[in-house]
């Protein structure tokens, strides 16, 4: 768990993920415009942890999911992609572990789904999720405001409340946030304040 914040919420027909954009090394801010949410074969993979671990692991997963699609002609479902990712993270624990916490979101025939995964490769399908120190301050807000018929505008409002809570209570300013949505039309960047 680092000085990061990443949130995911399942709505009525979408999943929204938001993440801070800062990368750090020790006590040094390296970048403040880093995108921690990757688009992989129509799914969103948000990864937190040391930036090298997160980038290397997600790129490895991305290339292998793409290879599967090219070999079989069939895209992986979100559940299958999440299970493949969990399996690869579990295998890496025994050789060269990645310190990467992830949120995996997608939209399938069954509707929207969100998976939370930690660096020890434990995974769960959830309706709301958070990683990093931001999780400590925001799970209560998400519990309070989440419902199964959440609209995109309501979900963006919950994310804004989470960010406002962090800005009020967390000692470190995490700066800007990037937000992406996946739904039946694919993935897109969403402006939180529009």
HELIX and SHEET records of a PDB file:
HELIX    1   1 UNK A   51  UNK A   72  1                                  22    
HELIX    2   2 UNK A   78  UNK A   92  1                                  15    
HELIX    3   3 UNK A  134  UNK A  145  1                                  12    
HELIX    4   4 UNK A  152  UNK A  169  1                                  18    
SHEET    1   A 5 UNK A 128  UNK A 131  0                                        
SHEET    2   A 5 UNK A   6  UNK A  10 -1                                        
SHEET    3   A 5 UNK A  14  UNK A  20 -1                                        
SHEET    4   A 5 UNK A 177  UNK A 183 -1                                        
SHEET    5   A 5 UNK A 186  UNK A 189 -1                                        
SHEET    1   B 2 UNK A  23  UNK A  25  0                                        
SHEET    2   B 2 UNK A  28  UNK A  31 -1                                        
SHEET    1   C 5 UNK A  37  UNK A  40  0                                        
SHEET    2   C 5 UNK A  43  UNK A  49 -1                                        
SHEET    3   C 5 UNK A 100  UNK A 108 -1                                        
SHEET    4   C 5 UNK A 111  UNK A 117 -1                                        
SHEET    5   C 5 UNK A 123  UNK A 126 -1                                        
END                                                                             
